[in-house]
Amino acid sequence: MPYIELRGNSIRVKWWSGEYKLDAGGNPTKKKRYDFASGPEPGVTFQDESEAYTYGLDRESDVRNKRNRRKAVDSMNMAVYIDRWFKGTDLRANSNKTNASRLNAVIKLYWAQAYIWTVAFTGARPPGEMFGLQRGFSSPYWPASEPDGELREEAEQRYKAMHAMRVQYQTYVADKRHVLAAPKYDSWRTLVIPPFLHEIHEALLASHDKPWTFLSVTAKPLLVTSFDRGYWYAIRDGAERRDSGPRYARWVRPAMPAVSEMAGQDIYRLRHWHKAKPDEPGDIPRVAVEARMGHELPGVEGVYSEVTVAMEERIGEYLQRVWEKEVLGAGLWTPPSPMPLPDHLRNATPSLFSGLPVLECG
C-alpha cells in the first residue's frame, strides 16, 4: 500500500516500484525500491492527502499490471547502465571482448564529453545557452520541430543539406525559479554543425527522453548542478579511475588524463577557441564568423553584409576537417561505432521542450 509523507506544506506519496535495490555489482538485494511523487504531474502539487493516496494506488495498480515505466533508470549513470546492459547480452566470446573494449574506451568517455565538444565546435555560450539547449532545438529534431511556422519553413529550405541547431534560449534561476530567457544580447541564431557532432547529438538524445539535450549523470537539468566542480575540473585537470562500490555505485568513471593546454582555464575558453578556428583558413567571411558567435558587426559592414548558405556550408565542412585532422588525427578521441540502446530507455515520443516559463525583458 502507498504511504504519505508530509514535508512542510508539501505532500509526497511513495509506493513500491515492484523492484528491489541492487548491490554494487548490479545484483538484486532484498530491499524494496520505492518510487515517489509530490504531485500528479511536474510543477503541480497534490491538493490533499486523499489525492496523493489515490495517485499512489493507481501507480501500484500499474506495477501489478505491468503498465509502469521505471523512474530509476532515469537517474542511473550511463556508464553503470552500459555495464548492466552488456552483462545481459548473449554474444560469442570474441564479440564480447571487442564490444567490452569499445564500451570502456569509447562509449563511456563519449557520454561524459558530448557537452564539451559541443561548446568547442559551436561556440554556444556556457553555461546559459548550453544548459538551455532543448531537444526540439537540437539538430536531430530541428528545424522540423521549430514552433514558429514561418521560421520552420525558411529553415527547412535553407538547411536541407546541412545539420543545424537553434540557439533560442538560455536558462538560469530568477526569483528562485528556473526560467528560459533570450540569449545574451538577444543573439538568436542558427548554428550549422559538422556531421560528427550531429551524430553525437543523435546518440545522446536516443539515450534519454528528457526535454534538455544535456543532463547531469543522474538525468537532472544541468542547472541544478555545480558544473565546474562536478564535471569541468575533472575533465580539464584529469581524474583517477573510479570503480563502482558502496560509496560510488552511481558515479563510476574511467581515468581521464589532464588537458595541459587548458590548465587553469575556464570552460569559456573553448568558445574563444571556436572563434579562432574559422579565422585560420582565410576564406570564411568575417560576417559569418561573428554571426555564429552571436555578435553584430559594427558600422556599414554590419549593415550591408549577409550570411549566405555557401558561407554556412563552408563552416560546417571546415569544422568537420578540424575534427578529423586535429582531434582524430592526433589520437585525442575516437567516436563510437553506432550502437543502438535498448528501446525501453526512452519514450517513443519524448518531450521536445521543457515547458519552463519564458522571462520577458524589456
N, C-alpha and C positions, 0 to 999 in steps of 0.2 A: 504494500500500500504506500502511496506517496505520503510525504510528511512536509509540514510547513515550517519555515524559519522566518522569524520577524527580525529585521535589521533596521533599527531606527524607524523611519517612515516607509520603508520598503518591505515587500513580501516576496519570499522566494520559496519555490516548491522543488523538492528533489524526488526522484524516482529511480528505481533500479533499471539500468540500461539493458539488462539481460546478459551482460558480460562480466568477466572477472578481471581484476587488475593483473598486470604482467610483471614478472620479475625482471632483473637486469638483462637476462638472457632472452627475454621475449616469451617466456612460458607462463601460462595462466596460473594464478595462485587461487586461494580460497576466499580472497577478499573481493566483495562485490564492487563493481564500478557503477557509480551513480551519475545521472545527468541532472541538470537543474535549469531553471528558468526564472526570471524576475518579471516576466510579462508574456502575454500571448504572442507578441511579435517584437522585433527590435525597436527600441525607442518608446514602447508602450508598456506601462506597469500594470500589475493586477489591481483591480479596484478593491478587492477584499479577499479574505482567506478562502471563501467559498469558491470564487472564480479560480483561484490558484489551485485548490484541491481538485476541482473538476478537470482543470488542464492536466494535472498530474495523472489522474485516472485515464484520460484519453491517451496520454503518452504510454502508459503501461499497457493499454489495450493494443497500441501499435506494436509494442515489443512482443506481446503474446501472439499476435497475428502476423509477425514478421513484416510489418509495414514501416518500421522505423529505419532512419538513416543515422548511423552513429556519428555523434559530435566529436568523439575523442580523436578520430583520425585527423580532424582539422587542426588539433593542437599538437600533433606529433612532428618532431623534427624530421625533415625529409630524409636525412641520412639514416635515421632509425627505421623509417618506413621502408626504405630501399632494402635494408638488411633483412627485415622480416618478410618482405615480399619475395626476395631472392631465395630465402630458405624454403619457401613453399613451392618453388618451381621444380619441375621434374625433367631435367635435361641430362644429356650424356656428360661424362666426366670432363672431356675436353671442352665442351661448351660451357660447363660450369666454371672451369678455370679461366677461360677467356672472358666471360661476362663478369666474373668477380673482379678481374683486373680492370675492366672498363668502369665498373661501378665505383671502385675505390679511387682510381686515378683520375676519372673524368667526371662522372655524373655528380658525385657529391660535391666536388670542387666547383663544378658548373653551377649548382644550385646556390652556393654561397656567393658567387661573383657576378651573377647576372646584373645586379644593380650597378656594380662598379663599371662594367663595360658599357652600360647604357649612358652613364654620365660622360664617360670618356669619348663615346662615339656619337653623341647627340648634342652635348653641351647644355643639356637641360639643367636648370639651376637646382642644386641640392641645398637644403632638404625640401623646400616647399613644392616645387614643380615635380620632383621625383616622388615624394610621398603622395602627392595629389594625382598622379597618373592613374587613371581608371581603365578598366578593361575595355570599355567602349571607345576609348580614345587611343588604344594601342593598335599597332599595325595589323595583327591578325583579324581585327574586327573593323577598324576604321579604314575608309570613310563610309562603308555601308551602314554603320551604326550611328552616324552623325545625326543628332536630333534636329538640327536646322536643315530643312529641306533644300533650301537654295544652296547652302554651302555643300551639302552632301552631293547634289547633282554636279556642281562645279568640280568638286574634288574627285569624284569618281571618273570624270573625264580626264582631268589633269594627271592623276596618279595611277591610271590604269596599267601602266607598265612599270611602276615603281612600288616600293613599300614605304609607308609614311605613318607617323604618329602625330597626334594633335596635342599641342600644349594649350589647354583650355582653362585649367585651374591650377592653383596651388592650394595647399591645405595647411591650416595651423589652428591653434587654440585661441579663441577670442571669447572673453567673458565666461571662461571655464567650460566652453563647449567647442567641439570640433566643427569647423566650418570650411566651406570652399570659398575662394576669392579669386579675382582675376590675377593672372601672373604679374610679376613685378613690372611696373611701368605700363601696365595694360598690354603686354607684349604677346598677345595671342598669336600663334604661329603654327605652321605645319612643318615638320622635320622629316625629310627623306632619310631613310635609314638603310644601311647596306644589308645585303641578303643574309649574312651571317647573324646579324643582330635580330632580324625578323625571325629567323629560325629559333634563336634563343627564347624570344618572347612567345613564340608558338608553344614550345615545350613547357615553358614556365606557366603559362595560362592554362595549359592542359592538365597541370598537376594540382589545381585547386579551383574552387568555384566562387571565390570571393570577388567583389567588385574592384578591389585595388589590384594593380598589376604586381606590386612588390609588397610582400608581407614579412612579418617577423618570423623567426623559426617556430613560433607557436601559432602561426596563422592569424596574427593580430595586425591591425594597421601599424605601419612604422611610426606613426605619430605618437604612439603610446610608449615607444622605446627610447632608450638613451643610445642613439645610433653610434655615436663616436666610441663610447666605452664598450658597447656590446658587439660591434661589428668592425668599424673602421680601424681602430687601433690594432686589432689582431691581424687584419689583412695587410695593413701598412707596415707594422713592426714585426710581423711574424708571430707564430704561436706554436707551442708544443702540441703534439698529438694528444687528444683527449678521448679515452675509451669510455664505453658505457660502464655504468656501475651504479650503486645505490644513490650516489650524490648527483651524477651527471647522466642519468639514464636517458634524458631527452636532449642532451647537449653534446653529443659526440661530434668530433670533427677530426679530420686528418691534420698532420703537421703542415704548417704554412710557412714558407720562407719569407723573410723580411724583404721589402722592396726598397733597396738602398736609395734609389733616386727620389723616393717620396719621404725620406726620413724627416720627421718633424713637420710634415706638410699637412694642411687641412685638405679634406676631400675636394674642396672647391678648386684646388689646383688642377684637377682633372678637366675642369671647364676651361681653364686657361690653356691647357694642352690642346684641347679640342679647337680652340680659336686659332692656335698657331698652325695646326696641321694643314688646313685648306690654303694657307698662305704659301706653303712650300712649293707646290708645283708651278705657281706663277700664272696659271691660265684660268683661275677661278675668280670671277669679278668680286670686287670688294663688297658690292651691294648684296650679293648672295651670302657672303660670309657673315656680314653684320646682321642681316635679317634672320639668319639662323640662330645667332646669339641673342636675338630679342632686342637688338639695338636699331636705332634710326640714324641714317647718315645725315649730317648737317648740311645746310645750305642748298645751293642749286643742285648738287649731285644727288642729294636725298630726294628732292622734288621730282627730278626727271628720270632717275634710274628705276629699273624694274627687274624683278627676279623672273627669269624665264624658265620654261620647262627644261631646256637644254642645260642651263646652269645647275638645276637641281639634279638632273641625271648625272652630270659630271661629278658633283659632290658625292653622290651615292657610289659611283664607280670608283672614285679615288679612295674613299674610306674603306671599301672592300679590299682594295690593294694594300692599304696600310695594314689592315688586319692580317692579310695573307703573308706579307713580307716582314713586317716589324713585330708581329705577335707570333704567328705560327712559324714563320721562318726563323725566328730567334729562339724557338722552343719554349716560349713563355707559357703557353697554354694550348691545349688541344680540345676542340669542340667535340661533343659526344656524337656517336652514331645515333640515328633515330631509334628510339626505343619506346614504344607506346606504354603508358602506365595503365594499370587496371581501371576499368570503366567506373567502378564504384567509388573512386576517389573524387569524382566531380559529378555535378548535375548535368543533365542533358541540355538544360537551358540556364547557364549561370547568369548571375546578375551582372549587367554591363556597367551600371552606375551606382554610386554609393547612397544617393538619396540625402546626403548632408545638405543643410541649408546653405544657400549662397549669400555671402556677406556683400551687401550692396554698399559701395563707397561713392561719395560724390558730394 
